[in-house]
Amino acid sequence: MLNNYRLGHTECDFKREVEHLKTKSWLKSVCAFANGIGGMLVFGIDDETRTHKPIADMQKEIEFITACIKDRVSPIPEFILEPDVTENNEEVLVLKIMGGLNTPYYLIENSTKITFIRAGSSSVQADTPILHELILKGTNRTWDTLKSEHKAKDFSFTLLESVYFNKTGNHLESGDYLSFGLITKDGYLTNTGALFTDVSPFRQSRIFCTRWNGLSKAPSSVDAIDDKEFSGNILHLLTDSESFIKLHNQKIWYKTADSRIEKENFPERAIHEAMVNALVHRDYGVLGSEIHIDIFDDRIEIQNPGGMYDGVPVQNQDLENIISTRRNPVIADLMNRMDFMERRGSGFRKILAAVKFAPNYREENLPVFKSTPFSFTAIIKNLNFGIETNVENEVKNKDFEKNGLKLQKWPEKWPEKWPEKCQKIINAISDNKYVTIEELEKLLGTGHTTVKKMIAELQKEKYIYRNGADNGGFWEILQ
């Protein structure tokens, strides 16, 4: 059993000894494992060096650990405590904790109850939203099934009714609102119902969209090219966010003998699946939270509140075989009825397939998924980043000829607007070998830093050469 958890597994903690005075140091992991998918503590191995530290009295420690769990963990989790051996035949004491159904499991300390969850390879105290989620799980309920404070008669479902009819061909009948979990028997909206009304009363039902300038959020002369904030109905959020992404989803194209092939930066199907996943599976119980869509030159990052519902980090799972566990089953069921998603947990596979079948797919551009206990992030990579087609270069060069510019062959790695501007630099040097940077800035209508970068690249690629110093020297054209 032990060999499967060797060396730093996220659901395994190593302890060199059983702490008698500082029992919280290991009891908090007992709570965290019980609140999640389970795990185990291995006593007798140093956590830092992974070296064996023999336990003097195994039976005494078994009795002490058992008593501590029964006295200080509530409710008492299911556990197995027994000696085991490592692959080097070193005897250790293994405490295996089962993932529990009666969450939250608390550590009792000085008459105070504290609960813990796993965050990576550490056990951390659960914050209020996660504590609420654990309480709901322990009572076999979910946030989306709860009754809200809003009366159904005060709200309308015009958009939902329209989309439902368009998707299914059927009208939503009055009884459907109750059977679908949108309203309660006494006429109140459920939390799901409140999210699907035309004007949702939940402020946390929001998406922040930003198109950043470059590859990061690091400050520059222009930090953000575009940004929007959307709020309200889930169906509105899906449409508005996809429209924002589509606005910034550029295409390149190749001409063939009788047609042309368009290649999107980001496959629309992959974006759709990622957005549905974010809206359906996010944690709506975190007040003041929202989904974030950040578009960079080389990727889109879609981040939503709430990690994987089963507690297992997505980066530690096989994306092709993830078992479906749903934080919001009523929301998921309604979106499934309208054919926005499936119940079988196939969202990851659809995102991967959409990318793999794109005409410009490269293996290094597979999507990346990351999760913590508090958030989930899908990273969809720009399939066209760093690629410029020969056809595009050919078109640009023809444009130069058409505009009376001298034809040059340019590096494919250059940004889209550089070839024309660099051609103008060479033409200017041809007319005046003493042309200055300031004169080139005015000619190109481009900032000082960009012109300097172009000059440096032209020199690097041996198009031009600077003969003499910056002051008093002159330019020479090499090709």
HELIX and SHEET records of a PDB file:
HELIX    1   1 LEU A    2  TYR A    5  5                                   4    
HELIX    2   2 LYS A   24  ASN A   35  1                                  12    
HELIX    3   3 MET A   58  ARG A   72  1                                  15    
HELIX    4   4 THR A  128  GLY A  138  1                                  11    
HELIX    5   5 TRP A  143  THR A  145  5                                   3    
HELIX    6   6 ALA A  152  ASP A  154  5                                   3    
HELIX    7   7 THR A  158  THR A  168  1                                  11    
HELIX    8   8 SER A  174  SER A  179  1                                   6    
HELIX    9   9 ASN A  191  PHE A  196  1                                   6    
HELIX   10  10 ILE A  234  LEU A  247  1                                  14    
HELIX   11  11 GLU A  268  HIS A  281  1                                  14    
HELIX   12  12 VAL A  314  ASN A  316  5                                   3    
HELIX   13  13 LEU A  319  ASN A  321  5                                   3    
HELIX   14  14 PRO A  329  ARG A  337  1                                   9    
HELIX   15  15 GLY A  347  LYS A  356  1                                  10    
HELIX   16  16 GLU A  363  ASN A  365  5                                   3    
HELIX   17  17 ASN A  390  LYS A  402  1                                  13    
HELIX   18  18 TRP A  418  ASP A  431  1                                  14    
HELIX   19  19 ILE A  437  LEU A  444  1                                   8    
HELIX   20  20 HIS A  448  LYS A  460  1                                  13    
SHEET    1   A 4 CYS A  12  LYS A  15  0                                        
SHEET    2   A 4 GLY A  38  PHE A  43  1                                        
SHEET    3   A 4 GLU A  91  MET A  98 -1                                        
SHEET    4   A 4 PHE A  79  VAL A  85 -1                                        
SHEET    1   B 4 VAL A  73  SER A  74  0                                        
SHEET    2   B 4 TYR A 106  GLU A 109 -1                                        
SHEET    3   B 4 THR A 112  ALA A 119 -1                                        
SHEET    4   B 4 SER A 122  GLN A 125 -1                                        
SHEET    1   C 2 LYS A 147  LYS A 151  0                                        
SHEET    2   C 2 TYR A 188  THR A 190 -1                                        
SHEET    1   D 6 ALA A 224  SER A 231  0                                        
SHEET    2   D 6 ARG A 206  TRP A 212 -1                                        
SHEET    3   D 6 ILE A 291  ILE A 295  1                                        
SHEET    4   D 6 ARG A 299  PRO A 305 -1                                        
SHEET    5   D 6 SER A 375  LYS A 381 -1                                        
SHEET    6   D 6 VAL A 368  SER A 371 -1                                        
SHEET    1   E 2 LYS A 251  LYS A 255  0                                        
SHEET    2   E 2 ARG A 260  GLU A 264 -1                                        
SHEET    1   F 2 ILE A 464  ASN A 467  0                                        
SHEET    2   F 2 PHE A 474  ILE A 477 -1                                        
END                                                                             
